Amino acid sequence: MEKFVQQTLLFDFYGELLTEHQQQIYEDVVCNDMSCSEVAEEQGVSRQGVHDLIKRCNRQLEEYEAKLHLVEKFLDIQAKVRQMRQTVTMAAEEGQMPDVQEIIRISDEILEEL
């Protein structure tokens, strides 16, 4: 997965666990694509301080994911829903009934993960 996508997903899931200060700086740098220098000037801190904070936040967010696996579960469920949708769409395009057993199997997998 692309680093930017991974960072934003981790922030979406675990960002509330960071302090408000960390959230604001992390969001500015990662999500709003501001440079460390721009954020440092805006916040009245050093560029190195912003850089170090981003590294600490990344490490912290990755540790949360390593323990809780919420992003992993989300991506897995998302892939299974896409698979179900594809099964139904293909059957509809071919004028057939969807493979109900396949849909039940996939939905059972999703329910087990929840």
Buried (B, 14 or more C-beta within 10 A) or exposed (E): EEEEEBBBBBBBBBBEEBEEEBBBBBBBBBBEEBEBEBBBBEBEBEBEBBBEBBEEBBEBBBEBBEEEEBBEBBEBBEEBEEBBEEBBEEBEEEEEEBBEEBBEEBEEEBEEEE
